Amino acid sequence: MKVIDEQYLEKIRTETCVVCSRETADPDHIQARQWRDSNRNDYFALPLCRQHHEERHQIGNIKFQESHIRCIG
């Protein structure tokens, strides 16, 4: 089921990064999201700065969580 909520994503953009508290955050979809993804769910997005957003994509969810568990756990 596709859940799209642009207002929620705009709200995420006003939040700070959940890892480092930088003020500029991207909505990072924890479940992979692609443009045509029928399973897109915007409520599975967290505010992450660009650095941590890219890091999570590079190392994956499990390693990212293990690296930053103190911050987000």
ChimeraX commands (.cxc) that place a marker at each C-alpha (Angstrom):
marker #1 position 0.00,0.00,0.00 radius 0.5
marker #1 position 1.42,3.35,-1.04 radius 0.5
marker #1 position 1.36,6.12,1.59 radius 0.5
marker #1 position 2.37,9.54,0.31 radius 0.5
marker #1 position 2.26,12.54,2.62 radius 0.5
marker #1 position 4.14,15.56,1.30 radius 0.5
marker #1 position 3.18,17.61,4.38 radius 0.5
marker #1 position 4.84,15.01,6.61 radius 0.5
marker #1 position 7.99,15.12,4.47 radius 0.5
marker #1 position 8.02,18.92,4.68 radius 0.5
marker #1 position 7.79,18.63,8.47 radius 0.5
marker #1 position 10.73,16.20,8.47 radius 0.5
marker #1 position 12.76,18.78,6.51 radius 0.5
marker #1 position 12.30,21.27,9.37 radius 0.5
marker #1 position 13.65,18.84,11.98 radius 0.5
marker #1 position 17.25,18.29,13.03 radius 0.5
marker #1 position 19.21,15.16,12.21 radius 0.5
marker #1 position 18.40,12.41,14.72 radius 0.5
marker #1 position 22.09,11.45,14.86 radius 0.5
marker #1 position 24.03,14.71,15.08 radius 0.5
marker #1 position 21.36,17.42,15.47 radius 0.5
marker #1 position 22.43,19.36,12.39 radius 0.5
marker #1 position 19.65,21.71,11.47 radius 0.5
marker #1 position 19.29,20.79,7.81 radius 0.5
marker #1 position 17.70,17.35,7.48 radius 0.5
marker #1 position 16.55,15.19,4.59 radius 0.5
marker #1 position 13.63,12.80,4.90 radius 0.5
marker #1 position 15.39,9.44,4.72 radius 0.5
marker #1 position 13.05,6.54,3.98 radius 0.5
marker #1 position 14.25,3.69,6.16 radius 0.5
marker #1 position 12.53,1.23,3.85 radius 0.5
marker #1 position 13.96,1.63,0.36 radius 0.5
marker #1 position 11.82,3.88,-1.73 radius 0.5
marker #1 position 11.93,4.26,-5.45 radius 0.5
marker #1 position 9.98,6.60,-7.63 radius 0.5
marker #1 position 7.59,3.87,-8.82 radius 0.5
marker #1 position 7.70,1.83,-5.62 radius 0.5
marker #1 position 4.19,0.62,-4.81 radius 0.5
marker #1 position 5.28,0.08,-1.18 radius 0.5
marker #1 position 6.37,3.68,-0.61 radius 0.5
marker #1 position 5.43,4.82,2.88 radius 0.5
marker #1 position 6.43,8.34,3.81 radius 0.5
marker #1 position 5.80,7.61,7.49 radius 0.5
marker #1 position 8.93,5.43,7.46 radius 0.5
marker #1 position 11.10,8.52,6.96 radius 0.5
marker #1 position 13.45,9.96,9.55 radius 0.5
marker #1 position 15.26,13.30,9.55 radius 0.5
marker #1 position 18.92,12.74,8.72 radius 0.5
marker #1 position 21.49,15.27,7.58 radius 0.5
marker #1 position 22.98,14.68,4.14 radius 0.5
marker #1 position 26.12,13.09,5.63 radius 0.5
marker #1 position 24.22,10.54,7.73 radius 0.5
marker #1 position 21.67,9.94,4.96 radius 0.5
marker #1 position 24.46,8.98,2.57 radius 0.5
marker #1 position 26.26,6.94,5.25 radius 0.5
marker #1 position 23.13,4.87,5.92 radius 0.5
marker #1 position 22.75,4.15,2.21 radius 0.5
marker #1 position 26.40,3.11,1.95 radius 0.5
marker #1 position 26.63,0.80,4.98 radius 0.5
marker #1 position 23.01,-0.36,5.34 radius 0.5
marker #1 position 20.45,-0.14,8.12 radius 0.5
marker #1 position 21.97,-2.68,10.52 radius 0.5
marker #1 position 25.52,-1.29,10.49 radius 0.5
marker #1 position 24.18,2.27,10.64 radius 0.5
marker #1 position 22.05,1.47,13.66 radius 0.5
marker #1 position 24.96,-0.32,15.38 radius 0.5
marker #1 position 27.20,2.69,14.74 radius 0.5
marker #1 position 24.72,5.22,16.05 radius 0.5
marker #1 position 22.63,3.30,18.60 radius 0.5
marker #1 position 23.51,5.78,21.36 radius 0.5
marker #1 position 22.09,8.59,19.26 radius 0.5
marker #1 position 18.88,7.02,17.98 radius 0.5
marker #1 position 18.22,4.16,20.36 radius 0.5
marker link #1:1,2 radius 0.2
marker link #1:2,3 radius 0.2
marker link #1:3,4 radius 0.2
marker link #1:4,5 radius 0.2
marker link #1:5,6 radius 0.2
marker link #1:6,7 radius 0.2
marker link #1:7,8 radius 0.2
marker link #1:8,9 radius 0.2
marker link #1:9,10 radius 0.2
marker link #1:10,11 radius 0.2
marker link #1:11,12 radius 0.2
marker link #1:12,13 radius 0.2
marker link #1:13,14 radius 0.2
marker link #1:14,15 radius 0.2
marker link #1:15,16 radius 0.2
marker link #1:16,17 radius 0.2
marker link #1:17,18 radius 0.2
marker link #1:18,19 radius 0.2
marker link #1:19,20 radius 0.2
marker link #1:20,21 radius 0.2
marker link #1:21,22 radius 0.2
marker link #1:22,23 radius 0.2
marker link #1:23,24 radius 0.2
marker link #1:24,25 radius 0.2
marker link #1:25,26 radius 0.2
marker link #1:26,27 radius 0.2
marker link #1:27,28 radius 0.2
marker link #1:28,29 radius 0.2
marker link #1:29,30 radius 0.2
marker link #1:30,31 radius 0.2
marker link #1:31,32 radius 0.2
marker link #1:32,33 radius 0.2
marker link #1:33,34 radius 0.2
marker link #1:34,35 radius 0.2
marker link #1:35,36 radius 0.2
marker link #1:36,37 radius 0.2
marker link #1:37,38 radius 0.2
marker link #1:38,39 radius 0.2
marker link #1:39,40 radius 0.2
marker link #1:40,41 radius 0.2
marker link #1:41,42 radius 0.2
marker link #1:42,43 radius 0.2
marker link #1:43,44 radius 0.2
marker link #1:44,45 radius 0.2
marker link #1:45,46 radius 0.2
marker link #1:46,47 radius 0.2
marker link #1:47,48 radius 0.2
marker link #1:48,49 radius 0.2
marker link #1:49,50 radius 0.2
marker link #1:50,51 radius 0.2
marker link #1:51,52 radius 0.2
marker link #1:52,53 radius 0.2
marker link #1:53,54 radius 0.2
marker link #1:54,55 radius 0.2
marker link #1:55,56 radius 0.2
marker link #1:56,57 radius 0.2
marker link #1:57,58 radius 0.2
marker link #1:58,59 radius 0.2
marker link #1:59,60 radius 0.2
marker link #1:60,61 radius 0.2
marker link #1:61,62 radius 0.2
marker link #1:62,63 radius 0.2
marker link #1:63,64 radius 0.2
marker link #1:64,65 radius 0.2
marker link #1:65,66 radius 0.2
marker link #1:66,67 radius 0.2
marker link #1:67,68 radius 0.2
marker link #1:68,69 radius 0.2
marker link #1:69,70 radius 0.2
marker link #1:70,71 radius 0.2
marker link #1:71,72 radius 0.2
marker link #1:72,73 radius 0.2
view
